[in-house]
Amino acid sequence: MLYWLIPRIFRTELHSKKLAGFHFWIGTIGILFYAIPLYWAGFTQSLMWKEFTDDGFLKYPNFLETLTQIIPMYQLRVVGGSLYLIGVIVMMYNLFKTAGAGNLLANEEAEAPALIKQSAIHNPGEHWHRKLERKPMILLVASLIVILIGGIAEMVPTFLIKSNIPTISSVKPYTPLELEGRDIYIREGCYNCHSQMVRPFRSETERYGEYSKAGEFVYDHPFQWGSKRTGPDLHRVGGKYPDSWHFNHMEDPTTMSPGSLMPPYPWLLEDELDLSDLPAKIKAMQTLGVPYPEGYDQQAAADAKKQADQITANLAKDGIEIMSDREIIAMIAYLQRLGTDIKAEPKTAVK
C-alpha cells in the first residue's frame, strides 16, 4: 500500500523498484523462517510431552528436556525476524528517497459521483440481507441484538458460578501475603510463559500431578489457566520445592534449572513490598464474592507480616538472610500455595 501511495502523494516515481523487490523477497523469506519453526517446535515439543517408554514411564519427565530440544527453532525465528526487520528498514529508505525526490501534493480536488436514489436501486433476485444493509439503523439494532445474545450466553454462567461449579470445601481464599504475591506474579508477566491448568491427560498428570478442577479457581480473579508453556505448568508447584529453591530460582533460574530460558528477577529481592493497597484489595475481593470475614481488611496487613516472618525464618534455616518485607517473600508465598488446596484432604468434599 505504501509503495503505491507515497509516489502518488509526492508526484514522482518510486526511487527503486529493485529495492522494493528485494523487500518483498526478504520479507517473505523472513516470515517463512519465523512461522515454520514455530509450527515445527510445537509439533516436536507436544510429541515429546506425550511420549512414554515401553515400561509406561514418561520418556521426558523433565520439562527442560523438551525445551532445549527446540532451542534451534527459536534461533531460526530470530533469523526470520531479523530478515523481516531488514526488509522494513529497506522499505523506509526507499520511501524516504522517493519522498525527497518529489513534491508533496497537500490537497487534491476530488468529486464523488452523484448518489443514486434509494427508490431507483433494484436488483431482481438479490438476497434479503442486501436490502438490510441499506438500512443502517435497522442493521445497527439487529447487530446489537445478535451481540447481546452472544454476550448473555457468555456472561450469565459466570453470574451463576455458585450453582454451576461444584464447591470444594478444602479450597480457601488466598492469604493477604499470597494475594500480594499473586499480583506481583501477574505484574511480572509470569503467565506469559507458565499456565496454571493441568489437563486431564495421562501425560499431564504424570508430569505435574492431579489434573485441575474448576472448583479450585473460584477465588481467582482472574484465573491463570493459559495455554502458553514456554515453561512448565505451575498449578501443582506448591509444596514441591522448599522456599529456598524458589528464592534461588527467581534470583538466577539456571542455578536450579540448568538450561532454563527464564530471565532472572533480582529486583524482587531488593524491592520493598507495598502493603498500602492491601485493605482495598481485600474489600475488592469481598465485593467479588471471596468470603473474607467482615472487617478483615483491617487485620490483613498484620497477617501478611506474620506469614512473611515465617517464610523468612524458613529461608534463614537454609542460609539465606533477607528482610521479610521484600517482594520475593510474597512471591514465594503465592507459589507455595498453588494447587495445594485439594491436597489438604485425601478426597475432595463436594457439596
C-alpha positions as CSV (number, residue, x, y, z in Angstrom):
1,M,0.0,0.0,0.0
2,L,2.8,2.4,0.9
3,Y,4.7,1.6,-2.3
4,W,1.6,2.6,-4.2
5,L,0.6,5.6,-2.1
6,I,3.8,7.5,-1.4
7,P,4.8,8.1,-5.1
8,R,1.3,9.5,-5.8
9,I,1.3,11.8,-2.7
10,F,4.7,13.2,-3.8
11,R,4.0,13.0,-7.5
12,T,7.1,11.1,-8.5
13,E,8.3,7.6,-9.4
14,L,9.3,5.1,-6.8
15,H,13.0,5.6,-6.0
16,S,14.0,1.9,-6.7
17,K,11.8,-0.9,-7.9
18,K,14.7,-3.3,-7.3
19,L,14.8,-2.4,-3.6
20,A,11.0,-2.9,-3.5
21,G,11.5,-6.4,-5.0
22,F,14.3,-7.1,-2.5
23,H,12.0,-6.1,0.3
24,F,9.3,-8.4,-0.9
25,W,11.6,-11.4,-1.1
26,I,13.5,-10.9,2.1
27,G,10.2,-10.2,3.9
28,T,8.6,-13.3,2.5
29,I,11.7,-15.4,3.5
30,G,11.7,-13.8,6.9
31,I,8.1,-14.7,7.5
32,L,8.7,-18.3,6.5
33,F,11.8,-18.6,8.8
34,Y,9.6,-17.1,11.5
35,A,6.5,-19.2,11.1
36,I,7.6,-22.6,10.1
37,P,10.0,-23.2,13.0
38,L,7.1,-22.2,15.3
39,Y,4.9,-25.0,14.0
40,W,7.8,-27.4,13.9
41,A,8.7,-26.6,17.5
42,G,5.0,-27.0,18.6
43,F,4.8,-30.5,17.0
44,T,8.1,-31.6,18.4
45,Q,7.5,-30.5,21.9
46,S,4.0,-31.8,22.0
47,L,5.1,-35.2,20.9
48,M,7.9,-35.2,23.4
49,W,5.5,-34.3,26.2
50,K,3.3,-37.2,25.4
51,E,5.9,-39.9,24.7
52,F,6.2,-42.9,27.1
53,T,8.8,-45.6,27.4
54,D,7.9,-49.3,26.9
55,D,7.7,-49.6,30.7
56,G,5.0,-46.9,30.9
57,F,7.0,-44.0,32.2
58,L,7.4,-40.6,30.7
59,K,10.3,-40.6,28.3
60,Y,11.0,-36.9,29.0
61,P,9.8,-36.3,32.6
62,N,11.9,-33.1,32.9
63,F,10.2,-30.2,31.1
64,L,13.6,-28.7,30.2
65,E,14.4,-31.7,28.1
66,T,11.6,-30.8,25.7
67,L,12.6,-27.1,25.8
68,T,16.3,-27.5,25.0
69,Q,15.4,-29.7,22.0
70,I,13.6,-26.7,20.3
71,I,16.2,-24.0,21.0
72,P,17.5,-24.2,17.4
73,M,14.0,-23.4,16.3
74,Y,13.9,-20.3,18.5
75,Q,17.2,-19.3,16.8
76,L,15.7,-19.7,13.4
77,R,12.9,-17.5,14.4
78,V,15.4,-14.8,15.4
79,V,16.9,-15.1,11.9
80,G,13.5,-14.8,10.4
81,G,12.5,-11.8,12.5
82,S,15.9,-10.1,11.6
83,L,15.3,-10.7,7.9
84,Y,11.8,-9.2,8.1
85,L,13.2,-6.2,10.0
86,I,15.9,-5.6,7.4
87,G,13.1,-5.6,4.8
88,V,11.2,-2.9,6.7
89,I,14.4,-0.8,7.0
90,V,15.0,-1.1,3.2
91,M,11.4,0.0,2.6
92,M,11.7,3.0,4.8
93,Y,14.9,4.1,3.0
94,N,13.2,3.6,-0.4
95,L,10.2,5.6,0.6
96,F,12.2,8.4,2.2
97,K,14.3,8.7,-1.0
98,T,11.1,8.7,-3.0
99,A,9.5,11.5,-0.9
100,G,12.7,13.5,-1.1
101,A,12.7,13.4,-4.9
102,G,9.2,14.6,-5.3
103,N,6.8,17.4,-4.4
104,L,4.1,16.9,-1.8
105,L,0.6,17.1,-3.1
106,A,-1.1,18.5,0.1
107,N,-4.6,18.9,-1.3
108,E,-6.3,17.5,-4.3
109,E,-9.7,18.4,-5.7
110,A,-12.0,15.4,-5.8
111,E,-15.6,14.9,-6.8
112,A,-17.8,12.0,-5.8
113,P,-20.3,10.5,-8.2
114,A,-23.9,11.5,-7.8
115,L,-25.8,9.4,-5.4
116,I,-28.5,7.1,-6.8
117,K,-31.8,7.5,-5.1
118,Q,-32.8,4.5,-3.0
119,S,-36.0,4.0,-4.8
120,A,-34.0,3.6,-8.1
121,I,-32.0,0.7,-6.7
122,H,-33.5,-2.5,-7.8
123,N,-31.6,-5.8,-8.3
124,P,-34.0,-8.6,-9.1
125,G,-33.3,-11.7,-7.1
126,E,-30.9,-10.1,-4.6
127,H,-30.5,-11.6,-1.2
128,W,-32.6,-10.2,1.6
129,H,-29.5,-9.3,3.6
130,R,-28.5,-6.8,0.9
131,K,-31.7,-4.9,1.5
132,L,-31.0,-4.9,5.2
133,E,-27.5,-3.5,4.6
134,R,-29.0,-0.4,3.0
135,K,-31.0,0.4,6.2
136,P,-28.2,1.4,8.7
137,M,-30.4,1.9,11.7
138,I,-32.2,-1.3,11.3
139,L,-28.9,-3.1,10.7
140,L,-27.4,-1.5,13.8
141,V,-30.3,-2.7,16.0
142,A,-30.2,-6.2,14.5
143,S,-26.5,-6.4,15.1
144,L,-26.8,-5.2,18.7
145,I,-29.4,-7.9,19.3
146,V,-27.1,-10.6,17.9
147,I,-24.2,-9.3,20.0
148,L,-26.3,-9.2,23.2
149,I,-27.4,-12.8,22.7
150,G,-23.8,-13.9,22.4
151,G,-22.8,-11.7,25.4
152,I,-25.6,-13.0,27.6
153,A,-24.7,-16.6,26.7
154,E,-21.1,-16.0,27.9
155,M,-21.8,-13.8,30.9
156,V,-24.8,-15.5,32.6
157,P,-22.8,-18.7,33.5
158,T,-20.3,-16.5,35.3
159,F,-23.0,-14.8,37.3
160,L,-24.3,-18.3,38.3
161,I,-20.9,-19.6,39.3
162,K,-22.1,-20.9,42.7
163,S,-24.7,-23.1,41.0
164,N,-22.7,-24.4,38.1
165,I,-19.3,-25.1,39.6
166,P,-19.0,-27.7,42.4
167,T,-17.7,-26.2,45.6
168,I,-14.6,-27.9,47.0
169,S,-14.7,-27.5,50.8
170,S,-10.9,-27.5,51.2
171,V,-10.4,-24.6,48.8
172,K,-9.9,-21.4,50.8
173,P,-9.3,-17.8,49.8
174,Y,-5.7,-16.6,49.4
175,T,-4.0,-15.2,52.5
176,P,-3.2,-11.5,52.3
177,L,0.5,-12.2,51.5
178,E,-0.4,-14.8,48.9
179,L,-2.8,-12.2,47.3
180,E,0.1,-9.7,47.2
181,G,2.3,-12.3,45.7
182,R,-0.3,-13.1,43.0
183,D,-0.4,-9.5,42.0
184,I,3.4,-9.5,41.6
185,Y,3.2,-12.7,39.6
186,I,0.8,-11.0,37.2
187,R,2.7,-7.8,37.2
188,E,5.9,-9.6,36.1
189,G,4.1,-11.4,33.3
190,C,4.8,-14.9,34.6
191,Y,1.6,-16.1,33.0
192,N,3.1,-15.3,29.6
193,C,5.2,-18.5,29.9
194,H,3.5,-20.5,32.6
195,S,0.0,-21.9,32.6
196,Q,-1.9,-23.0,35.7
197,M,-4.2,-25.7,34.5
198,V,-3.2,-29.4,34.4
199,R,-5.2,-31.1,31.7
200,P,-6.9,-34.5,32.4
201,F,-4.4,-36.5,30.2
202,R,-2.1,-39.2,31.4
203,S,1.0,-37.3,30.2
204,E,-0.1,-34.2,32.1
205,T,-0.9,-35.9,35.4
206,E,2.3,-38.0,35.3
207,R,4.4,-34.9,34.8
208,Y,2.5,-32.4,37.0
209,G,0.2,-34.2,39.3
210,E,-3.6,-34.3,39.8
211,Y,-5.5,-32.6,37.0
212,S,-7.0,-29.2,37.8
213,K,-10.6,-28.9,39.0
214,A,-12.9,-25.9,38.2
215,G,-13.7,-25.5,41.8
216,E,-10.1,-24.8,42.7
217,F,-10.3,-21.4,40.9
218,V,-13.4,-19.9,42.4
219,Y,-11.4,-17.3,44.3
220,D,-9.1,-16.5,41.4
221,H,-9.9,-13.1,39.8
222,P,-8.9,-13.6,37.1
223,F,-7.8,-17.2,36.8
224,Q,-4.3,-18.0,35.4
225,W,-5.2,-21.0,33.2
226,G,-3.4,-20.0,30.0
227,S,-2.2,-22.2,27.1
228,K,1.4,-20.9,26.7
229,R,4.0,-23.2,28.1
230,T,7.5,-21.8,27.4
231,G,7.9,-23.1,31.0
232,P,6.2,-25.9,32.9
233,D,2.7,-25.7,34.2
234,L,2.7,-24.3,37.8
235,H,-0.7,-25.4,39.2
236,R,0.8,-28.1,41.3
237,V,4.1,-26.4,42.2
238,G,3.0,-25.5,45.7
239,G,4.9,-27.6,48.3
240,K,7.0,-29.3,45.6
241,Y,10.2,-27.4,46.5
242,P,11.4,-25.6,49.7
243,D,11.2,-21.9,50.0
244,S,14.9,-21.6,49.3
245,W,14.5,-23.3,45.9
246,H,12.1,-20.6,44.8
247,F,14.3,-17.8,46.2
248,N,17.3,-19.1,44.2
249,H,15.2,-19.8,41.1
250,M,13.9,-16.2,41.0
251,E,17.4,-14.8,41.6
252,D,19.0,-16.9,38.9
253,P,16.8,-19.6,37.3
254,T,19.8,-21.5,35.8
255,T,21.1,-22.4,39.3
256,M,18.0,-24.5,39.9
257,S,17.2,-25.4,36.3
258,P,20.3,-25.7,34.2
259,G,19.5,-24.7,30.6
260,S,16.4,-22.6,31.5
261,L,15.5,-19.7,29.3
262,M,13.8,-17.9,32.1
263,P,15.3,-14.5,32.9
264,P,16.4,-13.6,36.4
265,Y,14.3,-11.4,38.7
266,P,16.9,-9.9,41.1
267,W,14.8,-6.8,41.8
268,L,12.3,-8.9,43.7
269,L,15.0,-9.5,46.3
270,E,15.6,-5.8,46.6
271,D,12.2,-4.0,46.2
272,E,10.1,-3.5,49.3
273,L,6.6,-5.0,49.4
274,D,4.0,-2.2,49.4
275,L,1.0,-3.2,51.6
276,S,-0.7,0.2,51.4
277,D,-3.3,-1.1,49.0
278,L,-3.9,-4.4,50.8
279,P,-7.1,-3.3,52.7
280,A,-8.6,-2.0,49.4
281,K,-7.7,-5.3,47.7
282,I,-9.4,-7.3,50.4
283,K,-12.5,-5.2,50.0
284,A,-12.4,-5.7,46.3
285,M,-12.2,-9.4,46.7
286,Q,-15.1,-9.4,49.1
287,T,-17.2,-7.5,46.5
288,L,-16.4,-10.3,44.0
289,G,-17.7,-12.9,46.5
290,V,-14.5,-14.0,48.2
291,P,-15.6,-14.9,51.8
292,Y,-13.1,-12.9,53.8
293,P,-14.5,-12.1,57.3
294,E,-16.2,-8.8,57.8
295,G,-13.6,-6.2,58.7
296,Y,-10.7,-8.4,57.7
297,D,-9.2,-5.6,55.7
298,Q,-8.0,-4.0,58.9
299,Q,-6.3,-7.2,60.0
300,A,-4.9,-8.3,56.6
301,A,-1.5,-6.4,56.9
302,A,-0.7,-7.9,60.3
303,D,-1.5,-11.5,58.9
304,A,0.7,-10.8,55.9
305,K,3.6,-9.7,58.0
306,K,3.2,-12.8,60.2
307,Q,3.3,-15.2,57.2
308,A,6.3,-13.2,55.8
309,D,8.2,-13.7,59.0
310,Q,7.6,-17.5,58.8
311,I,8.9,-17.7,55.2
312,T,11.9,-15.5,56.2
313,A,12.7,-17.9,59.1
314,N,12.5,-20.9,56.6
315,L,15.0,-19.2,54.3
316,A,17.3,-18.5,57.2
317,K,17.4,-22.2,58.0
318,D,18.9,-22.7,54.5
319,G,21.4,-19.9,55.0
320,I,19.5,-17.2,53.2
321,E,19.3,-13.9,55.1
322,I,16.7,-11.4,53.8
323,M,14.3,-9.0,55.2
324,S,10.7,-10.1,55.5
325,D,9.3,-7.0,53.7
326,R,10.8,-7.9,50.3
327,E,8.6,-8.7,47.2
328,I,10.3,-12.1,46.8
329,I,8.7,-13.2,50.1
330,A,5.2,-12.6,48.8
331,M,6.0,-14.3,45.5
332,I,7.2,-17.4,47.4
333,A,4.1,-17.4,49.5
334,Y,1.9,-17.4,46.3
335,L,4.0,-20.1,44.5
336,Q,3.9,-22.4,47.6
337,R,0.1,-22.1,47.7
338,L,-0.6,-23.1,44.1
339,G,-2.6,-26.3,43.8
340,T,-2.3,-27.3,47.5
341,D,-5.9,-26.8,48.5
342,I,-7.1,-30.3,47.3
343,K,-4.0,-31.9,48.9
344,A,-5.4,-30.9,52.2
345,E,-7.8,-33.9,52.1
346,P,-7.3,-37.3,50.6
347,K,-10.7,-36.9,48.8
348,T,-12.3,-33.6,47.9
349,A,-15.6,-33.0,49.6
350,V,-18.1,-31.7,47.1
351,K,-21.3,-30.2,48.1
